[in-house]
Amino acid sequence: MFKLDRKFIISASVAATVALFAVGCMGLDTAPSATTPSKASIDGGVYYPITNNQTAAYRVNPQIIGGKINNGRVPTENEIAAWNTDVMPDGTGLPEGEGSVEDGEALYEAQCVMCHGDFGSGGGGYPALSKGNAYEMQKTLKNQRNKPDADGPIRVFGSYWPQVSTLFAYIKDGMPHTNSGTLTDDETYALVAYILNINEMQIDGEDVDEEYVLDREKFLKIKMPNVNGFEPNIDGNNSLADVRAYYANAKNFGAQNLNQGAVRCMKDCQKETTKVTYIQNGGISDFLPPMSVVRDLPDAEVAAFDAGKAYEANCAMCHGADGMGAPVLGDKAAWDVVVNKGIEKVYSNGIDGFNGMPPKGGSSLSNTEFKSVVDYIVNSSK
């Protein structure tokens, strides 16, 4: 959390705009006064000073830089005191107090479970707080680097966060989500204790079990499993210089650069490391057996349609010996009357439905298959 100056202006968007133009969109430090880019930004970029209302090729609105900002006001000392509530890893800002895992569980069930799920399992778009034992979960952060087929890293509080002080500050200032700033110091200690418990953590070699009571002295002995798991190191008074030095050497983060960060590179930055060999004279041609160059697919095999079986499955119940008044298979006289209408009419009546008979006899036969069944019946009745 940032320290607030008494001259702080309550107008974040305007202040951000001024800062953005002042450094040429490259960082937050004061831009150098030289006419050429010099000091590198944290992200590896460079600073361009404002010269003739320009930062390099980009124009700057002079009214934004030199104009008076009228919206906003200087905060009161009480407002600054209310906002300036840092809790640092060394204990700065950490209040006295205590809270038990048991009390923390009750608070969690009353004010947290609806967003963060049972035992911190997550849900509803809100982050999980635990997925088991923090020390075992921390080992998964290298998954898919040294174990390509393993599950992905588990990034929750116990496995991923480097400092527990962040948890205390976040709960105290921002939770519960719809009523932030309402928890007492003791309630915050209790919730932290409960979250340590569901992450199966230890403090000074002692398990944070259901009976554990957390206070300021014990809090300062907490060591997170991933405390040294981040690069580059951003702690200390020289953190900005350390970060710049880290990113100046591309080898530190697995990259390659022709000048190793000494010169900004936007294209053709990678040395050619692959030798390209082209196949001469069309390549290999004497395959055994010869390679096929046919591009069409073979005809799909179509099973022969059995009209007799189709008749038994779809038509015999009405046109069989025990039929339901329909012309029976083998009754020549009856089928002579039907066929006298013309075979195309017989097909049409059968396909569309006729005299109480549903279309195609209620079958799923295609028109061609149905006609074959009609031919089978007619020919079997001659």
N, C-alpha and C positions, 0 to 999 in steps of 0.2 A: 504494500500500500504506500502511495506517495505522501511525503510530507507536504503540507500546504503552507504557502507563504501568505502573510497578512495582506499582501497586495493582490492576491488571487482574485481574478474577475470571474463572476458567475456567468460565463458565456462560453461553454465548451466548444460549440461549433465554430464560433468566430475565432477563438484562440487557436483552434486546430488549423483553420484556414491560414491564419497569419504564419504559424510555424511551418506549414507546408510550403508556402511560397518562399519563406526566408531561407530555407535550406535547399531549395531546388528539388523538393520531393525526395530527398535522399537521407534524411535522418533527423535527429532531434537536438544535436549539439549546435553550438554557434558556428556559423559558416566562416571560413577564413577570409581575410581581406585581400588576398592575392587575386590576380586577374585570371589565373588558371586553376583548374581543379587540383586539390591536393589531398587533404586528410580523408581517409576512407571512412565510410559509414559502417555501422554495425553489420549491415547486410552485404557488405562488400562493395557498395556503390561509392561515389565520390561526391564532394561538395562543390557547387559552383556558386561563387559570390554574385551578388546582384550588381551588374554594371550596366548603366544606361537602361535601367528598367528591364534587364534581361538576365536570366540564368541560362548560360549557354544559348541554345537556340530558342528558349522559351521566354515569352513575354510575361512581365509581372505588372499587375495593376497597381500603380503608385498610390492610388487612393486607399487600397487595403493596407499597404505598408505604412504610409504616413498619416492616414486619416485617423480621426478621433473615433473611438468606439464608445458609443453612448449607452448601449444596452448593457444591463448588468450592474452590479454594485460590489463594493468591498464587503466581504463577509464580516460578521461580528466575531469577537473573541470566543463567545460561547458556541457559535456555529463551527468555528475552526476546531475548538476542543471536542465537539461532538463528532466531527468527521475524522479527526486525526487520532484514530484508535488502533494504531499498528500493533500487531503481535509478532515479534521477531523470533527467529530460532534461538537467539541467546537469552530469551526471556524478557526482553524489553517490551513493555506494554502488557505483559501477562499479569492479570490481577490475582490477588489472593482468593482462595475459595476451595471448595471441594464438592465432589459429586460421586455417587456410587453407580455401578453398572445397573443395579436393580432399579434405581430411580431413573436412570437414562433409558432403560427399556420401556418404562411406563410413559415417559415423555415421548419416546419414539412412536409407540403405538397410538398415542393421542394426537400427535402433530406431524408425523413424518411418514408413516407407513403408507398413506394414501398416494404418495408420489414415489417413494423410494422402495416400496415393496417389503414383503416379509423378510426380516433378517437382512435388509439392505440388498435384496436381490434385484432391485430395479423394476421399472415398468411405467407404462403410460408416457413414454418419452423422456422420463427423468433418469439420471444415471444411477447405476448400481453402486453400492458402497462396499460390497464384499462379494467374493466368489469362493470363499474358503480361507485356508491358511495363507496369511500374507507372505510368509517366507517361501512357501512353495510356489505361490502365484508369481512372485518376483522372478523366479527362475524362467518363467515362460516368456519374459520380455525379449529373450534372444531366439525364441522359436522362429522358424522359417528363415533364420540366418544360418545357424549351425545344424538345424533339423528341418530340412525342406518340407517333409511330409507331415510335420507336427501341426497341431492346432495353432491358431494365431495367438499373439501376446494377450495376456489378461491385464488390462489397464484399469484398475480401480484404486481407491484410496490406499489400501494396505500394501498393494504391490508396486504402485507407480509413484505416488507422491513422495518427494524427498524430505519434507519437513512437516511435522504434525502441527506446528504453529499456524500454518495456513488453514487447517481445519478449524481450529479454535476461532480464529478471526472471522472466517466465513460464516460459521454458525452464529456467532455473536452478532455480527452486523447484518447478515442477509437472510437468516432463517428464523422462523418458518416462512416460506415463500410469500404468502399473502399477508403476513403480519410480522415483518422483519423488525429486529431491534427490541423485541418484547421479552426475550429470555434473560434471566439473571445470570450472573457469573457462575453461581453454583449449578444452575440448570445446564449451562454450557459445558461445564466440567463433566456433568453426568452424561450428557449426550456423547461427548468425546470418549468417555470411558466405555460406553456401550458399543460405539463403533470400533474401538480397539478390541473389545471382546468378540464381536462377530467376525473380526479379522484374525482371531486366534493369536494375538500378539503378546509379547512379554515386555515388562519394564524392569530393567536391572536384574534380569534372570528370573523374574517372578511372573507367572501366568496372570493375565488380566481375566480372572474368572468371574463368576456371577456375584461373588462376595466382595470384589475389589472396590476400593474407594480411592479415587484419583484426586490429588491436590497439586498445588503449584510445585512443590519440591519433587514429587514423583514425575510430574509432567516434564520437567527439565531433564529427566534421565531417559526420556523416550528416544530411541534411535530407530528411524524408519529403515526397512530393508533396502530401499533403493536410494539411500541418501547420497551415494556416490555414483549413481547410475546415469548422470547426464553430462554431456559435453556440448560446448565448452563450459568451464567453470565460471559462473556469473556472480560468485560471492566476493566480497572484499572491496576495498577502496579502489583497486586497480581493475575492476571487472570490465569496464569498457575497453581499456587498452588490451586486456587479456583476450577478449573476444575478437578484437580486430586482428591481433597477432595470430589467433587460431585460424580464422578464415583467410588470412593472407597466404597460408600454406595449404594448397588444395589437397595434399596428401593426408591431412588430418581428417578429412571426411570422405576419403575414397575417390576423389576426383583427380583429373589431370588437366594441367594448364601449361601452355608453352613457356610462360614466364613465371609460373608458380605464384600468381597473384600480384606480381609487380606491375603488370599492365593490364588494364581492362580488356577483355577479349569478347567480341560479339559473334564472330564467325571464323571458321577455319582454325579453331582453337586446339583441335586434337591432332596430335602427331599420327601420321599413317603408320599403323602397326600390322596391317593385313596385306599379305602379298597376293595379288590377284593373278590367276593363271587361266588363260583361255584355251579351250579345246581346239586343236588344230584340225583342218581338213574334215570338218563335219563330225568329228567324234567317232565313237565306236560304231561299227556297222555289222560285224560278223558275229551276231548273237546266235546261240544254239540252245534251243530251237529259235528260228527267226522271230524277230519281234513283229507282232501284228500291228498294222497301221490302219485296220478297218475301224471306222468311226461309228458305224451303226450298231444298234443293239439287236441281239437275236430275238426272233418272234417268240412271244410268250406262249407256252403250251396251254391249249384250251382243252379242258376235259370234254370228252364226247357227251352230248346231252342224251339222256335215256328217257324217251317220251313215255315208255311203259311205266317206269318208276314214278315219273311225274304224275301220270294218270292215277296210279294207286294212292299217291300221297295227297293229291288235291281234288280228284274228281270222282273216285270210286264211291264215296259216301252217297252221292246223288245219282250217278249213272251206273252204279253196280247192280248186281242181281237183286239186292234188297233196296233199290233206289227209292227216291222220294217223289216218284211221278215223272221224273225226267226220262228222256229216251235212254234206254239201257244199252250198254256196250254189247254188240252182237245181234241186236234187234234190227235186222236189215230193213224191214218195212218201215219202222219208225224213223230210221235215219235216212231212208230214201225221201221221205216227206221233207225232212230238214234240209237235205242237200239240194233238193229241187229248187230251193230259193237262190241257189248259187253259192259256191264255196266262199266267195269274198263276203257275202252277206252273213254266212255262218261265222266267219272269223270276226266280223264287225260286231255281231250280236254278242258273241262270247267275250270279246275284249271290253265292250262298253256296258255289258249287263243286259239281260233280256228275260222278261216273263218270270220275275222273281229270282233269277240267277244273278248274284253279284258280279261285278266286273272281274273277269278272269277266274270266276269261281271263288273269289276271295283269296286267291293265291298271290305270291310275289313273283310269278313268272314274268319274263320279258315278253313283249309281243311276239317275237320270233319263236320263243320257246312255247308259248301258248298255242300258236298256230301248229307247231309240230305235234302237240298233244291232240288237237282237233283232227289232224290228218291220221294220227294213230287210231283214234276212236272210229273215224269213218272207214278207214281201210280194214279195221278189225270187224266191221259190221257188214261187209259186202257178202 
